[in-house]
Amino acid sequence: MTPPSLAACIAFAALVFTMTIPCQAEEVRPHLTVGTQEISLSAGYLLPHRLTTEHTTKQSGPALMPSWAMVLTDPIGKSFYRGQLLLGAEIVYIQFQEPFLTHGVGFTPKIKYMFEGTGRLRPYIEFAGGPFYTDLGGRIPEESSRFNFILTAGGGLSWFFTSQFSFNVGYRFHHISHAGTRMPNLGLNSSLPFGGFSFYF
């Protein structure tokens, strides 16, 4: 099964699952205690940003991101920014379809801050970074090494269908480079809109 087909299956499975959840009269307010774990699966599509005239490669393709995280704190802060801190890790798989068909895979520790929000809806921001391998290196002008690092920053919204299950949509900015260990090191920049679901236990 190709990554685009897998992403479509994930979205369909999430839709079917949510349709089977019985309607509840009471409002769902997820209560994530310290030590609560989150297992997530997200999929999206990479869109290129050529930020300078030296960036000539148009890289794009589907991405798949399974992840795990744990709640580290009780709710902290006041007002609209009140929320909880999560720490975890993620595997990032990207199938580059441009400028030619190839792949990339990485492992990124990540930190996530989930706002309390209102009832079912909880916004969040996240940051992640770690090693990333792709054989684009040496084949495009922006990258001279197959071993790179991937840095991501973004945010999203989690809609809780139950206190343990949420559907998520979000956006990430991706940067891939090898930290100047070889030259050239222009790096690749891209946007990644995504969707997925999380299970808390």
VEXVO-950453 format. One record per residue: residue in one letter; chain; x, y, z of N, C-alpha, C in turn. Coordinates in steps of 0.001 Angstrom, whole numbers, m for minus. Each point is the difference from the previous one (the first is absolute). Layout:
# VEXVO-950453
ATOM	resn	chain	n_X	n_Y	n_Z	ca_X	ca_Y	ca_Z	c_X	c_Y	c_Z
ATOM	A	A	X	Y	Z	X	Y	Z	X	Y	Z
...
END
This chain:
# VEXVO-950453
ATOM	resn	chain	n_X	n_Y	n_Z	ca_X	ca_Y	ca_Z	c_X	c_Y	c_Z
ATOM	M	A	842	m1193	0	m842	1193	0	877	1243	0
ATOM	T	A	m261	942	m921	804	1219	m71	m416	956	1092
ATOM	P	A	916	933	392	m337	958	1042	m1264	802	m255
ATOM	P	A	m293	476	m1257	m1258	710	m206	m1208	m871	312
ATOM	S	A	48	m1293	m415	m1102	m900	291	m123	m232	1491
ATOM	L	A	1143	m132	689	m11	m200	1441	m602	1208	698
ATOM	A	A	360	1195	m445	m558	1210	604	m1503	50	m182
ATOM	A	A	m482	m381	m1183	m1437	m8	m250	m699	m1017	895
ATOM	C	A	615	m1163	201	m574	m1021	867	m73	473	1447
ATOM	I	A	1043	712	450	7	536	1363	m1145	987	188
ATOM	A	A	m161	905	m958	m1077	989	98	m1366	m670	m5
ATOM	F	A	m165	m1013	m849	m1278	m709	m75	m283	m755	1292
ATOM	A	A	1041	m655	556	m174	m751	1245	m389	931	1138
ATOM	A	A	623	1182	51	m342	971	1046	m1445	457	m140
ATOM	L	A	m455	227	m1246	m1374	424	m233	m987	m1073	420
ATOM	V	A	268	m1248	m393	m889	m1102	363	m49	m178	1508
ATOM	F	A	1156	90	650	54	m167	1452	m829	1057	711
ATOM	T	A	147	1234	m449	m729	1079	675	m1497	m111	m233
ATOM	M	A	m417	m555	m1123	m1428	m162	m267	m626	m1075	877
ATOM	T	A	848	m898	526	m516	m1071	849	m71	399	1467
ATOM	I	A	536	1162	345	m20	454	1390	m1388	523	327
ATOM	P	A	m645	m515	1011	m1353	452	322	m22	1450	453
ATOM	C	A	m1097	677	m336	m153	1388	431	m172	40	1507
ATOM	Q	A	584	995	632	m82	141	1437	m649	1329	339
ATOM	A	A	m887	m21	978	m682	1223	378	964	941	714
ATOM	E	A	890	m568	822	913	845	755	1153	474	m872
ATOM	E	A	541	1152	369	1117	562	m740	1269	m786	298
ATOM	V	A	778	m285	m1050	1262	m704	176	1079	1007	391
ATOM	R	A	613	m195	1156	1105	835	449	1147	m930	365
ATOM	P	A	956	m209	m901	1103	m930	285	807	437	1212
ATOM	H	A	280	m955	864	789	284	1202	1293	m799	m98
ATOM	L	A	1060	670	m441	1288	m656	m200	856	198	1237
ATOM	T	A	204	m1053	753	801	80	1219	1468	m235	m318
ATOM	V	A	866	346	942	1430	m256	m166	214	m1506	m187
ATOM	G	A	752	m354	m1024	241	m1406	m307	m898	m557	m1078
ATOM	T	A	m1051	741	m383	m837	m443	m1116	846	m79	m1261
ATOM	Q	A	m175	m1080	m760	771	m183	m1231	m881	228	m1228
ATOM	E	A	623	474	m1059	m682	278	m1256	676	m782	m1123
ATOM	I	A	m780	m771	m725	474	m666	m1214	m717	645	m1183
ATOM	S	A	763	486	m970	m588	734	m1124	477	m544	m1333
ATOM	L	A	m823	188	m1003	387	m284	m1373	m522	1130	m869
ATOM	S	A	910	672	m696	m358	1140	m839	550	m199	m1404
ATOM	A	A	m678	584	m967	447	m57	m1388	m274	1343	m658
ATOM	G	A	889	398	m903	m171	1274	m683	726	5	m1329
ATOM	Y	A	102	1183	m577	660	132	m1303	948	1191	29
ATOM	L	A	1262	m263	m352	1065	999	46	m105	945	m1196
ATOM	L	A	57	1310	283	m64	1026	m1044	1249	871	83
ATOM	P	A	687	249	m1119	1319	653	49	m60	1498	236
ATOM	H	A	1084	516	626	242	1443	113	1406	269	m536
ATOM	R	A	99	638	m1142	1305	397	m523	234	1450	426
ATOM	L	A	730	166	1114	77	1296	674	959	975	m653
ATOM	T	A	975	m495	m767	940	880	m682	135	m456	m1449
ATOM	T	A	698	796	m809	205	m370	m1402	918	m1214	m127
ATOM	E	A	764	m299	1059	878	m1166	m28	m752	m1291	281
ATOM	H	A	m1190	111	559	m840	m1170	230	m785	m282	m1283
ATOM	T	A	406	m1032	m719	m619	m298	m1293	m795	m1300	m3
ATOM	T	A	210	m861	985	m656	m1305	15	m1416	125	537
ATOM	K	A	m936	m618	m710	m1383	m64	461	m255	m1403	529
ATOM	Q	A	83	m142	1316	m217	m1317	603	m1398	m63	595
ATOM	S	A	m710	m1087	m247	m1341	m158	543	m311	m1481	109
ATOM	G	A	m1000	m326	815	m395	m1390	147	m707	m259	1316
ATOM	P	A	m578	m1188	163	m726	m349	1216	940	m275	1172
ATOM	A	A	m499	236	1206	759	m235	1219	m858	m762	996
ATOM	L	A	647	m864	765	m668	m798	1021	772	154	1300
ATOM	M	A	m705	284	1119	664	308	1265	m666	m719	1178
ATOM	P	A	397	m1220	321	m457	m621	1252	793	568	1176
ATOM	S	A	m660	185	1152	696	613	1127	m546	m490	1332
ATOM	W	A	796	267	1043	m369	m296	1382	379	1197	849
ATOM	A	A	m813	299	1022	326	1078	928	m608	m300	1359
ATOM	M	A	515	699	1019	m509	m157	1358	m225	1376	618
ATOM	V	A	m1106	139	739	m305	1245	692	954	153	1185
ATOM	L	A	707	1131	64	998	220	1050	m501	869	1139
ATOM	T	A	m1021	815	m244	m413	964	1015	m1511	18	182
ATOM	D	A	m423	432	1176	m1384	412	187	m187	1312	m761
ATOM	P	A	m1243	451	m186	m204	1278	m698	787	1135	658
ATOM	I	A	691	751	m827	810	1123	479	m438	1270	m721
ATOM	G	A	311	1138	591	m358	1263	m620	m1421	418	313
ATOM	K	A	m367	1184	m499	m1334	545	207	m570	471	m1324
ATOM	S	A	m1270	289	16	m685	577	m1143	91	m909	m1231
ATOM	F	A	124	613	m1193	m82	m762	m1237	1189	m925	m217
ATOM	Y	A	1158	289	634	1182	m826	m230	142	m1122	1022
ATOM	R	A	m972	m209	853	44	m1095	960	2	m1332	m749
ATOM	G	A	918	m899	388	82	m1275	m699	977	m950	660
ATOM	Q	A	347	m1057	m743	878	m1042	522	1129	m299	m969
ATOM	L	A	1133	m399	574	1193	m300	m775	123	m1503	m218
ATOM	L	A	286	m394	m1249	217	m1400	m342	1378	m146	m632
ATOM	L	A	636	m1123	249	1296	m307	m596	m91	m1364	m661
ATOM	G	A	560	m132	m1206	m118	m1276	m700	995	m133	m1129
ATOM	A	A	m327	m871	m927	875	m280	m1142	m859	m407	m1184
ATOM	E	A	582	168	m1181	m757	m243	m1231	905	m580	m1081
ATOM	I	A	m564	m859	m814	662	m461	m1213	m594	767	m1176
ATOM	V	A	860	534	m855	m449	771	m1159	393	m744	m1272
ATOM	Y	A	m989	m337	m808	272	m607	m1307	m561	916	m1082
ATOM	I	A	828	327	m986	m424	831	m1121	335	m718	m1306
ATOM	Q	A	m991	m92	m877	258	m496	m1349	82	1222	m919
ATOM	F	A	1215	362	m396	175	1131	m908	m411	m425	m1405
ATOM	Q	A	m957	711	m578	m442	m306	m1362	580	959	m1021
ATOM	E	A	560	1105	475	727	943	m839	1284	378	727
ATOM	P	A	1109	226	m677	185	8	m1460	69	m1400	m612
ATOM	F	A	105	m1030	843	m68	m1388	m455	m488	m828	1177
ATOM	L	A	m424	m1216	m273	m558	m851	1051	1109	m551	887
ATOM	T	A	m45	348	1274	950	m509	973	m628	109	1388
ATOM	H	A	769	m299	1045	m579	m96	1333	891	697	1027
ATOM	G	A	m578	278	1156	740	522	1135	m642	m503	1279
ATOM	V	A	816	m288	996	m524	m475	1278	836	598	1131
ATOM	G	A	m664	354	1091	702	605	1117	m659	m326	1318
ATOM	F	A	696	366	1079	m497	m198	1358	149	1318	739
ATOM	T	A	m1091	520	557	48	1315	623	m617	m3	1395
ATOM	P	A	787	210	1047	m594	349	1288	m826	1271	m179
ATOM	K	A	m1115	119	727	m825	1191	m160	m592	455	1316
ATOM	I	A	m330	1283	57	m655	593	1151	m1290	643	m492
ATOM	K	A	m1042	m166	794	m1336	451	m406	m658	718	1173
ATOM	Y	A	m640	1116	m287	m757	708	1026	m1457	28	m439
ATOM	M	A	m872	m653	780	m1415	m77	m336	m789	943	907
ATOM	F	A	m653	968	m620	m813	951	745	m1280	m671	488
ATOM	E	A	m553	518	1095	m1236	m564	527	m1163	192	m959
ATOM	G	A	m6	1096	m719	m1046	219	m986	m1377	78	632
ATOM	T	A	m996	m420	m757	m1382	38	479	m657	m1346	m258
ATOM	G	A	m234	m769	1034	m691	m1267	m159	752	m969	m882
ATOM	R	A	m628	m387	m1103	572	m1008	m902	1203	515	m783
ATOM	L	A	56	1290	m253	1010	570	m897	1208	482	785
ATOM	R	A	1193	m544	m336	1225	388	689	1090	327	m1022
ATOM	P	A	402	1268	m110	1112	376	m879	1330	m454	603
ATOM	Y	A	1029	m100	m841	1326	m345	493	1069	559	m928
ATOM	I	A	1205	130	551	1178	337	m789	1046	m1074	267
ATOM	E	A	902	m227	m958	994	m1051	164	1285	352	m732
ATOM	F	A	1111	m541	525	1315	181	m597	716	m1343	36
ATOM	A	A	753	m309	m1056	695	m1288	m65	1258	143	m845
ATOM	G	A	958	m888	235	1227	2	m790	794	m1255	243
ATOM	G	A	690	m477	m1038	804	m1199	138	634	m410	m1309
ATOM	P	A	700	m1131	m10	680	m469	m1211	m985	m425	m1078
ATOM	F	A	410	207	m1242	m860	m313	m1148	881	m471	m1151
ATOM	Y	A	m350	m1127	m597	780	m558	m1114	m825	32	m1278
ATOM	T	A	605	516	m1073	m639	m30	m1312	1062	m36	m1085
ATOM	D	A	m271	m737	m1068	987	m43	m1085	m205	1126	m1017
ATOM	L	A	m706	1067	413	36	1233	m791	1396	612	31
ATOM	G	A	730	m248	1100	1328	564	170	945	m359	m1131
ATOM	G	A	652	995	m565	917	m206	m1109	m674	m23	m1354
ATOM	R	A	m1328	66	m13	m744	m74	m1267	m762	1290	m299
ATOM	I	A	m11	913	977	m630	1300	m196	969	1074	505
ATOM	P	A	m100	1234	m506	986	1023	369	m82	456	1451
ATOM	E	A	m1144	m196	662	m150	483	1367	601	m930	1049
ATOM	E	A	214	m1259	m344	450	m982	979	1194	m785	m540
ATOM	S	A	1064	m112	823	1187	m746	m428	221	m1249	836
ATOM	S	A	m875	m253	980	178	m1155	871	m1306	m762	130
ATOM	R	A	106	m1325	84	m1208	m807	214	m439	24	1457
ATOM	F	A	955	222	902	m346	109	1414	m291	1456	330
ATOM	N	A	m1191	253	520	m436	1363	280	m667	69	1367
ATOM	F	A	m490	1187	288	m854	211	1162	m1297	626	m479
ATOM	I	A	m1082	m351	669	m1291	597	m325	m498	769	1213
ATOM	L	A	m422	1235	m222	m558	841	1051	m1417	379	m404
ATOM	T	A	m942	m110	922	m1386	345	m294	m575	860	1120
ATOM	A	A	m902	877	m378	m734	822	958	m1384	241	m561
ATOM	G	A	m991	m59	854	m1349	211	m493	m1033	m64	1101
ATOM	G	A	m1222	m175	m404	m1097	m65	947	m1210	m630	m634
ATOM	G	A	m1023	m194	832	m1195	m626	m515	m1147	44	991
ATOM	L	A	m1045	m737	m347	m1199	m97	820	m346	m1466	194
ATOM	S	A	m331	m360	1242	m472	m1352	311	m1468	84	401
ATOM	W	A	m837	m787	m687	m1419	m64	323	m262	m1348	663
ATOM	F	A	m380	25	1281	m190	m1220	769	m1423	m529	m190
ATOM	F	A	m86	m1169	m647	m1299	m668	m142	m386	m694	1306
ATOM	T	A	1006	m501	704	m169	m520	1349	1161	543	824
ATOM	S	A	27	m317	1290	1099	485	836	1322	m684	m343
ATOM	Q	A	m31	m1056	m821	1220	m737	m336	354	21	m1479
ATOM	F	A	m853	564	m836	245	m52	m1446	m226	1366	m617
ATOM	S	A	970	444	m822	m140	1303	m666	385	m92	m1465
ATOM	F	A	m614	867	m794	391	197	m1392	778	1303	m66
ATOM	N	A	1126	3	m714	905	1141	m5	219	527	m1414
ATOM	V	A	70	1303	m129	433	645	m1245	1030	1048	368
ATOM	G	A	963	233	m897	1014	976	330	901	362	m1160
ATOM	Y	A	1009	777	319	976	482	m982	1385	m35	638
ATOM	R	A	995	m384	m805	1391	44	443	860	643	m1075
ATOM	F	A	1006	745	460	1055	472	m893	1186	m944	163
ATOM	H	A	508	m530	m1126	1099	m968	12	1274	635	m542
ATOM	H	A	1106	m286	666	1318	379	m514	909	m1219	51
ATOM	I	A	607	m339	m1128	915	m1132	m88	1367	522	m439
ATOM	S	A	1029	m276	798	1369	362	m375	964	m849	812
ATOM	H	A	1312	115	m288	977	m814	722	920	844	883
ATOM	A	A	m519	1147	436	671	832	1007	1407	432	m402
ATOM	G	A	252	167	m1287	1288	495	m459	1145	m989	88
ATOM	T	A	m307	m1287	163	1074	m994	62	660	m204	m1358
ATOM	R	A	m714	349	m1076	558	m17	m1356	m563	1193	m741
ATOM	M	A	610	313	m1136	m479	1112	m803	m342	m514	m1395
ATOM	P	A	m1061	537	m617	m865	1080	482	m987	m491	1063
ATOM	N	A	m604	966	682	m959	m329	1042	m1134	1028	m14
ATOM	L	A	m654	136	m1152	m1106	941	m102	m1217	m499	772
ATOM	G	A	m200	m1304	26	m1139	m571	703	m1275	32	m815
ATOM	L	A	m976	m770	442	m1310	m73	m637	m1054	473	990
ATOM	N	A	m898	844	m481	m1057	541	850	m1359	m331	m611
ATOM	S	A	m942	m334	858	m1300	m395	m519	m1079	148	1066
ATOM	S	A	m1239	11	m469	m1168	m13	872	m621	m1385	m13
ATOM	L	A	m588	m388	1131	m653	m1303	92	m1345	146	717
ATOM	P	A	m1107	179	m751	m1315	m120	613	m291	m1483	235
ATOM	F	A	m659	m331	1117	m196	m1412	323	m1275	m228	788
ATOM	G	A	m408	m1243	60	m1123	m432	825	317	m1353	594
ATOM	G	A	m710	m372	1054	244	m1302	623	m856	m165	1239
ATOM	F	A	363	m966	816	m748	m245	1230	929	m430	1121
ATOM	S	A	m476	176	1222	771	m342	1200	m861	m824	957
ATOM	F	A	659	m902	709	m641	m780	1055	748	234	1290
ATOM	Y	A	m693	315	1079	601	306	1302	m344	m1093	1005
ATOM	F	A	989	m390	777	m245	m1062	989	904	196	1224
END
